[in-house]
Amino acid sequence: MLVVITLLLIDQLVGRTLIWINEGTMKGDYGRNTYIATQACQDILIFGSSRAIHHYDPTLIGETLGMTCYNCGEDGMGIILMYARLQLILQRHTPKVIIYDIEPSYDLLEDDNTRYLGFLRPFYDNDTIKRICVDVSPSERFKNLSMLYRFNSRWVDIIAQRISRDPSQARDYTWAPLHGRLNAEPSLNAESPILNYDPLKLKYLQRLIECCANNDIALYFVTSPNFGNTDDKVYSPLKELAAANNIPVLNHSIDTTFTRHPELFNDRDHLNQCGATLLTKMVIQEINNQD
């Protein structure tokens, strides 16, 4: 019994210390996560996965539209994390515009949704975040009794980022343009795979739409181009959801301005800086045309 009590005390002490370290870290991935959750207060927020963080220049968007702008995109993440981030932001600030770059793998299709909870567990004491985590996986209710579980194997990264001498701050990490050039020719799309859409993700997309409507936030869905792509059927549920709620979808997934031009891509799924700047300008124009 004494051993169990000692382990529980260590878990709580070390876990609370990690939360304190995490809250004061404003560098690296976890620093961005903390900044977005606790400090981001810009007028325009960009949401989405790696294509959000690599495809949209917040400085150009903000200067052109006459508002402040920050990129909340995260590699390999999607609607579950993005909806939760919006809930944390709304507890202290209401943005005017959200630009959401939809990536089917992370926003529409089935996969292991627990993978999106890593950035949320440090905020598990927040009732809204707790409900989202348990909604994704009921076992989170018990696992998060352990403070160390909330950081899992990432505690090393958090400490390293806290003591790093890198002067850059999360508030300044607004986007990450790519600089390669794809050396390929467009190819015919393979036979369309069977698409298994995720009802949980679609539910959170609907909640995002409702949340924006209730808070008078202008929401724009964008689909980024893929090199050589000629089929956008994967976005059908998004289009239906957006149409039913009168949300614009700025669809560039099969836009030949990009899809036939390897010089605009870093790889088949990501634009390079030249392509990203072009896409940013087009999205700005389309938003202006919606007004």
DOVEX-613702 format. One line per 5 residues: for each residue x, y negated, z of C-alpha. Coordinates in nm, 2 decimals, m for minus. Layout:
! residues N
X,Y,Z | ...
! end
This chain:
! residues 291
0.00,0.00,0.00 | 0.28,m0.24,0.09 | 0.44,m0.17,m0.25 | 0.11,m0.25,m0.43 | 0.07,m0.57,m0.24
0.43,m0.68,m0.31 | 0.38,m0.61,m0.68 | 0.06,m0.81,m0.69 | 0.23,m1.10,m0.51 | 0.52,m1.09,m0.76
0.27,m1.08,m1.05 | 0.09,m1.39,m0.92 | 0.40,m1.58,m0.82 | 0.59,m1.52,m1.15 | 0.27,m1.57,m1.36
0.19,m1.90,m1.19 | 0.55,m2.01,m1.24 | 0.52,m1.93,m1.61 | 0.20,m2.13,m1.64 | 0.38,m2.42,m1.49
0.67,m2.38,m1.73 | 0.43,m2.34,m2.02 | 0.24,m2.66,m1.93 | 0.55,m2.86,m1.93 | 0.69,m2.72,m2.25
0.65,m2.94,m2.56 | 0.89,m2.77,m2.80 | 0.86,m2.47,m3.03 | 0.54,m2.26,m3.10 | 0.43,m2.26,m2.74
0.50,m2.63,m2.70 | 0.28,m2.69,m3.00 | 0.01,m2.47,m2.85 | 0.02,m2.67,m2.52 | 0.03,m3.00,m2.70
m0.28,m2.91,m2.92 | m0.47,m2.78,m2.61 | m0.39,m3.07,m2.38 | m0.28,m3.38,m2.57 | m0.37,m3.39,m2.94
m0.60,m3.68,m2.99 | m0.58,m3.76,m3.36 | m0.87,m3.86,m3.58 | m0.81,m3.59,m3.84 | m0.72,m3.23,m3.75
m0.60,m2.96,m3.99 | m0.69,m2.61,m3.90 | m0.60,m2.27,m4.05 | m0.31,m2.03,m4.08 | 0.03,m2.05,m4.25
m0.12,m2.22,m4.55 | m0.26,m2.49,m4.33 | 0.08,m2.57,m4.17 | 0.27,m2.54,m4.51 | 0.02,m2.70,m4.75
m0.10,m3.02,m4.59 | 0.10,m3.34,m4.52 | m0.07,m3.51,m4.22 | 0.13,m3.83,m4.27 | 0.00,m3.87,m4.63
m0.35,m3.78,m4.53 | m0.36,m4.02,m4.24 | m0.20,m4.31,m4.42 | m0.43,m4.27,m4.72 | m0.75,m4.23,m4.52
m0.66,m4.49,m4.27 | m0.67,m4.25,m3.97 | m0.43,m4.06,m3.75 | m0.38,m3.69,m3.85 | m0.22,m3.38,m3.69
m0.17,m3.03,m3.83 | m0.30,m2.76,m3.59 | m0.23,m2.47,m3.83 | m0.06,m2.16,m3.70 | 0.12,m1.88,m3.89
m0.09,m1.56,m3.90 | m0.38,m1.71,m3.71 | m0.74,m1.77,m3.79 | m1.09,m1.87,m3.68 | m1.08,m1.72,m3.34
m0.78,m1.92,m3.23 | m0.89,m2.23,m3.43 | m1.24,m2.24,m3.27 | m1.09,m2.20,m2.93 | m0.84,m2.48,m2.99
m1.13,m2.70,m3.09 | m1.31,m2.62,m2.77 | m1.00,m2.72,m2.57 | m0.96,m3.04,m2.76 | m1.33,m3.14,m2.73
m1.30,m3.13,m2.35 | m1.10,m3.45,m2.37 | m1.12,m3.59,m2.73 | m1.36,m3.58,m3.03 | m1.19,m3.59,m3.37
m1.36,m3.75,m3.67 | m1.26,m3.50,m3.94 | m1.15,m3.14,m3.95 | m0.99,m2.99,m4.27 | m1.00,m2.62,m4.24
m0.79,m2.41,m4.48 | m0.97,m2.07,m4.51 | m0.75,m1.76,m4.54 | m0.96,m1.45,m4.60 | m0.74,m1.21,m4.39
m0.77,m1.42,m4.08 | m1.10,m1.59,m4.12 | m1.33,m1.35,m4.30 | m1.20,m0.99,m4.31 | m1.18,m0.72,m4.05
m0.86,m0.66,m3.85 | m0.75,m0.64,m3.49 | m0.89,m0.95,m3.35 | m0.70,m0.92,m3.02 | m0.39,m1.04,m3.21
m0.54,m1.39,m3.21 | m0.56,m1.41,m2.83 | m0.19,m1.45,m2.75 | m0.20,m1.83,m2.77 | m0.52,m1.84,m2.56
m0.43,m1.62,m2.26 | m0.22,m1.89,m2.09 | m0.55,m2.09,m2.07 | m0.76,m1.80,m1.95 | m0.86,m1.98,m1.64
m1.06,m2.22,m1.86 | m1.42,m2.09,m1.86 | m1.46,m2.14,m2.24 | m1.14,m1.96,m2.32 | m1.23,m1.68,m2.09
m1.57,m1.63,m2.27 | m1.40,m1.62,m2.61 | m1.13,m1.37,m2.49 | m1.39,m1.14,m2.34 | m1.62,m1.17,m2.64
m1.33,m1.05,m2.86 | m1.23,m0.77,m2.62 | m1.43,m0.70,m2.30 | m1.12,m0.54,m2.14 | m0.96,m0.89,m2.14
m1.17,m0.95,m1.83 | m0.96,m0.70,m1.64 | m0.62,m0.73,m1.81 | m0.61,m1.11,m1.74 | m0.63,m1.04,m1.37
m0.25,m0.99,m1.41 | m0.09,m1.33,m1.46 | 0.21,m1.17,m1.63 | m0.02,m1.01,m1.89 | m0.12,m1.35,m2.00
0.24,m1.40,m2.13 | 0.32,m1.04,m2.21 | 0.66,m1.03,m2.38 | 0.66,m1.40,m2.47 | 0.78,m1.53,m2.14
1.14,m1.53,m2.28 | 1.04,m1.75,m2.57 | 0.86,m2.00,m2.33 | 1.16,m2.03,m2.10 | 1.40,m2.06,m2.40
1.19,m2.34,m2.55 | 1.16,m2.52,m2.22 | 1.54,m2.53,m2.17 | 1.62,m2.59,m2.53 | 1.83,m2.90,m2.61
1.64,m2.95,m2.94 | 1.52,m3.31,m2.92 | 1.22,m3.25,m3.15 | 0.88,m3.26,m2.98 | 0.55,m3.08,m3.06
0.37,m3.41,m3.14 | 0.62,m3.47,m3.42 | 0.59,m3.12,m3.58 | 0.32,m3.21,m3.82 | 0.38,m2.97,m4.11
0.65,m2.73,m4.24 | 0.69,m2.77,m4.62 | 0.85,m2.48,m4.81 | 1.13,m2.55,m5.06 | 1.17,m2.23,m5.27
1.05,m2.18,m5.63 | 0.87,m1.87,m5.74 | 1.03,m1.68,m6.03 | 0.74,m1.49,m6.17 | 0.47,m1.48,m6.43
0.10,m1.47,m6.37 | m0.03,m1.11,m6.37 | m0.38,m0.97,m6.41 | m0.57,m0.92,m6.09 | m0.58,m0.57,m5.97
m0.91,m0.40,m5.93 | m1.10,m0.57,m5.65 | m1.07,m0.38,m5.32 | m1.36,m0.30,m5.10 | m1.40,m0.60,m4.88
m1.50,m0.54,m4.51 | m1.61,m0.87,m4.37 | m1.59,m0.92,m4.00 | m1.91,m1.02,m3.83 | m1.72,m1.16,m3.53
m1.52,m1.40,m3.75 | m1.83,m1.51,m3.94 | m2.00,m1.57,m3.61 | m1.72,m1.80,m3.50 | m1.72,m1.98,m3.83
m2.09,m2.05,m3.78 | m2.01,m2.17,m3.42 | m1.75,m2.40,m3.56 | m2.00,m2.55,m3.81 | m2.25,m2.60,m3.53
m1.99,m2.75,m3.30 | m1.88,m3.00,m3.56 | m2.25,m3.09,m3.64 | m2.33,m3.14,m3.27 | m2.02,m3.37,m3.22
m2.06,m3.56,m3.55 | m1.74,m3.43,m3.69 | m1.70,m3.42,m4.07 | m1.60,m3.06,m4.16 | m1.43,m2.97,m4.49
m1.34,m2.61,m4.58 | m1.06,m2.57,m4.83 | m0.93,m2.26,m5.01 | m0.57,m2.28,m5.11 | m0.44,m2.15,m5.45
m0.27,m1.81,m5.49 | m0.03,m1.77,m5.78 | m0.20,m1.60,m6.07 | m0.53,m1.56,m5.89 | m0.85,m1.55,m6.11
m1.10,m1.41,m5.87 | m1.25,m1.59,m5.57 | m1.52,m1.34,m5.48 | m1.36,m1.28,m5.14 | m1.49,m1.62,m5.04
m1.85,m1.54,m5.11 | m1.96,m1.53,m4.74 | m1.79,m1.86,m4.68 | m1.97,m2.02,m4.97 | m2.30,m1.89,m4.85
m2.24,m2.01,m4.49 | m2.12,m2.35,m4.61 | m2.41,m2.40,m4.85 | m2.66,m2.31,m4.58 | m2.51,m2.57,m4.35
m2.43,m2.83,m4.62 | m2.06,m2.81,m4.56 | m1.83,m2.89,m4.86 | m1.60,m2.62,m4.98 | m1.30,m2.76,m5.17
m1.22,m2.45,m5.37 | m0.87,m2.44,m5.52 | m0.82,m2.06,m5.49 | m0.84,m2.01,m5.87 | m0.75,m2.37,m5.97
m0.53,m2.34,m6.28 | m0.36,m2.66,m6.19 | m0.17,m2.44,m5.95 | m0.23,m2.07,m6.03 | m0.05,m2.08,m6.36
0.25,m2.28,m6.25 | 0.52,m2.09,m6.05 | 0.72,m2.41,m6.01 | 0.46,m2.52,m5.76 | 0.49,m2.20,m5.54
0.74,m2.08,m5.28 | 0.59,m1.73,m5.30 | 0.26,m1.60,m5.44 | 0.06,m1.71,m5.13 | 0.23,m2.03,m5.04
0.29,m2.36,m5.23 | 0.63,m2.53,m5.21 | 0.66,m2.89,m5.11 | 0.58,m3.02,m5.46 | 0.27,m2.80,m5.48
0.16,m2.89,m5.13 | 0.19,m3.26,m5.19 | m0.02,m3.22,m5.51 | m0.28,m3.02,m5.32 | m0.28,m3.27,m5.03
m0.35,m3.56,m5.27 | m0.63,m3.37,m5.45 | m0.80,m3.29,m5.11 | m0.77,m3.65,m5.01 | m0.94,m3.75,m5.33
m1.21,m3.50,m5.29 | m1.28,m3.61,m4.94 | m1.30,m3.97,m5.06 | m1.55,m3.86,m5.33 | m1.77,m3.70,m5.06
m1.83,m4.03,m4.89
! end
